[in-house]
Amino acid sequence: MHSDSPQDDQPLGLTVYSMPTPEQISADPIARTRGGRWKMILVLLVCAAPVVASYFTYYVVRPEGRRNHGDLIDPQRPLPDLVGTTLDGRSVNLRTLKDQWLLISVAGGACDASCANHLYFQRQLREGLGKNKDRMDRVWLVDDAAPVAEALLPALRDATVIRVPREALAQWLAPQAGQQLEDHLYVVDPMGNWMMRFAPGVDLKTAPSIKKDLEHLMRGSEGWDQAGRP
């Protein structure tokens, strides 16, 4: 006769888990939301750290007695969602110019002596950056409908020339008090922010100081900025 062992009469063992309270259930989504926000903030800080560090190095950690020729723009102004036209008639949104350092001049298409002077020094300043020149584009924003002289075109071969309405441009760039838009050279960083304006009257005397400022910007950003656009 078959007899059940004593073990067969033992009750089936069950593991009992405690149910979460209503307070715990409602708190979990809040905790996850807070955690997600903190993670997002940390990611943004990590991404921004190289840019912040380069500006801090350039503007704060610098030798005593050194003077910057350029004025820092605070707060910085991002490239506007503004569509201009190239000399051959193509439409270009200014925001597509980001991911490179930009050295910008502004003038009408007739390009008087002051305009020609800016275009000349734009080119010389960029060439003076040597191996870093490919990290900076020179840009001429033409703020009227006047035709550009044929004689200027050879010197503009490696420049970006875009016609933009002056009224729209003035909503982004701004001159020093008492000056005009065309009196300055402007610098935009690879993040697409206008961040510096050079004093009016670039010439052989002031160009070396401007070049030093540009070199320091290149040096301070070499850890995160590369030549060319993605």
C-alpha positions in Angstrom: 0.0 0.0 0.0 1.3 3.4 -0.9 1.6 5.8 2.0 2.1 9.5 1.7 5.3 10.8 3.3 4.9 13.4 6.0 6.4 16.0 3.7 3.4 15.6 1.3 1.1 16.9 3.9 3.0 20.2 4.3 1.3 23.3 3.0 2.7 24.9 -0.2 5.1 27.7 0.8 4.1 31.2 -0.5 6.1 34.4 -0.4 4.0 37.3 0.6 4.9 40.7 -0.8 3.6 43.9 0.8 1.5 46.1 -1.4 2.6 49.7 -1.9 0.6 52.3 -0.1 -1.4 54.9 -2.1 1.2 57.6 -1.0 4.0 55.5 -2.4 2.2 55.0 -5.7 1.6 58.7 -6.1 5.1 59.6 -5.1 6.9 57.4 -7.6 6.0 59.4 -10.8 7.0 62.6 -9.0 10.4 61.1 -8.0 11.0 59.8 -11.5 10.1 63.2 -13.0 12.5 65.0 -10.7 15.2 62.4 -11.4 14.7 62.9 -15.1 14.9 66.7 -14.8 18.2 66.5 -12.8 19.7 64.1 -15.4 18.7 66.5 -18.2 20.3 69.4 -16.4 23.5 67.4 -15.8 23.6 66.5 -19.5 23.2 70.2 -20.5 25.9 71.3 -18.0 28.3 68.7 -19.4 27.6 69.8 -23.0 28.0 73.5 -22.1 31.1 73.1 -19.9 33.7 73.3 -22.7 32.1 76.6 -24.0 31.9 78.1 -20.5 35.4 77.0 -19.7 36.8 78.6 -22.9 35.1 81.9 -22.2 36.1 81.8 -18.6 39.7 81.2 -19.6 39.6 84.0 -22.1 37.9 86.7 -20.1 38.8 85.8 -16.5 42.0 83.8 -16.3 44.2 86.1 -18.3 47.5 87.9 -17.6 47.4 91.0 -15.5 47.4 94.2 -17.6 46.1 92.5 -20.8 43.3 94.4 -22.5 40.8 93.0 -24.9 40.1 95.0 -28.1 36.7 93.4 -28.5 33.6 94.0 -26.4 31.9 91.0 -24.9 28.2 90.9 -25.7 26.1 90.1 -22.7 23.7 88.6 -23.0 24.8 86.8 -26.2 22.4 87.0 -29.1 21.7 83.8 -31.2 21.7 83.9 -35.0 18.2 84.9 -36.0 15.8 82.8 -38.0 16.3 85.2 -40.9 16.5 84.3 -44.6 18.8 86.2 -46.9 19.9 85.9 -50.5 23.4 85.1 -51.9 24.8 87.0 -54.8 23.7 84.3 -57.2 20.1 84.4 -55.9 20.0 81.4 -53.5 18.1 81.7 -50.3 20.1 81.1 -47.1 18.9 81.1 -43.5 21.5 82.8 -41.3 21.1 79.9 -38.8 22.8 77.6 -41.2 26.0 79.5 -40.7 26.5 78.1 -37.2 29.1 75.4 -36.3 31.9 77.8 -37.4 33.4 80.9 -35.9 32.2 83.9 -38.0 33.9 87.2 -38.5 31.2 89.5 -39.9 31.1 92.9 -41.6 28.0 94.8 -42.6 27.8 97.3 -45.5 25.8 98.2 -48.6 26.5 96.6 -51.9 28.2 99.8 -53.3 30.9 99.2 -50.7 32.6 102.5 -50.0 36.2 103.0 -48.8 35.3 102.0 -45.2 33.6 98.8 -46.4 36.6 97.9 -48.6 38.8 98.5 -45.6 36.8 96.1 -43.5 36.7 93.4 -46.2 40.5 93.7 -46.5 41.2 93.4 -42.8 38.6 90.6 -42.5 40.6 88.6 -45.0 44.0 89.4 -43.5 42.8 88.6 -39.9 41.5 85.2 -41.0 44.7 84.4 -42.9 46.7 85.5 -39.9 45.2 82.6 -37.9 47.4 80.2 -39.8 46.3 76.6 -39.2 43.2 77.8 -37.4 41.9 79.9 -40.3 39.6 77.0 -41.4 37.7 77.3 -38.1 36.6 80.8 -39.0 34.4 82.0 -41.9 34.4 85.6 -43.0 30.9 86.9 -43.8 29.8 90.0 -45.5 26.1 90.9 -44.8 25.0 93.2 -47.5 22.2 95.3 -46.1 20.7 96.8 -49.3 19.9 95.9 -52.9 22.8 97.8 -54.5 24.9 95.7 -56.9 28.3 94.5 -55.8 31.1 95.7 -58.0 32.7 93.1 -60.2 36.1 94.2 -59.1 35.3 93.0 -55.5 34.3 89.5 -56.5 37.8 87.9 -56.8 38.6 88.9 -53.2 35.2 87.5 -52.0 35.8 84.0 -53.5 36.3 82.3 -50.2 33.8 84.6 -48.3 30.1 84.2 -47.5 28.1 87.1 -48.9 24.4 87.3 -48.1 21.9 90.1 -48.6 19.8 90.8 -45.5 17.3 93.7 -45.0 18.9 96.3 -42.8 15.9 96.6 -40.6 15.9 92.9 -39.8 19.6 92.8 -39.3 19.4 95.6 -36.8 17.1 93.4 -34.6 20.1 91.2 -34.1 23.4 93.1 -34.3 23.9 96.4 -32.6 26.6 99.0 -32.8 28.2 101.0 -30.0 26.3 104.1 -29.0 26.8 106.8 -31.6 28.1 104.3 -34.2 26.5 102.6 -37.2 26.2 98.8 -38.0 28.9 99.1 -40.7 31.5 100.6 -38.3 32.3 97.3 -36.6 33.5 93.8 -37.1 31.4 91.2 -35.3 32.2 87.7 -34.0 29.8 84.8 -33.8 30.8 81.6 -32.0 30.2 78.1 -33.3 27.1 77.8 -31.1 25.6 80.5 -33.3 25.8 83.3 -30.7 26.9 86.8 -31.4 29.4 87.2 -28.6 31.9 90.0 -29.5 32.0 93.4 -31.3 35.3 95.1 -32.2 35.7 98.8 -31.8 35.3 100.9 -35.0 38.2 102.0 -37.1 40.2 98.8 -37.8 43.5 99.7 -39.3 47.2 98.7 -39.2 47.4 100.0 -35.6 44.4 98.1 -34.2 44.6 95.0 -36.4 47.3 93.3 -34.2 45.1 93.7 -31.1 42.1 92.2 -32.9 44.3 89.3 -34.2 45.4 88.6 -30.6 41.7 88.5 -29.4 40.9 86.1 -32.3 43.9 83.9 -31.5 42.9 83.7 -27.8 39.3 82.7 -28.9 40.8 80.0 -31.1 43.1 78.7 -28.4 40.4 78.8 -25.7 38.0 76.8 -27.9 40.3 74.2 -29.5 39.1 71.5 -27.1 35.5 71.5 -28.5 35.6 73.4 -31.8 36.6 71.8 -35.1 37.0 73.1 -38.6 34.1 72.7 -40.9 30.4 72.1 -40.4 28.9 68.7 -39.5 
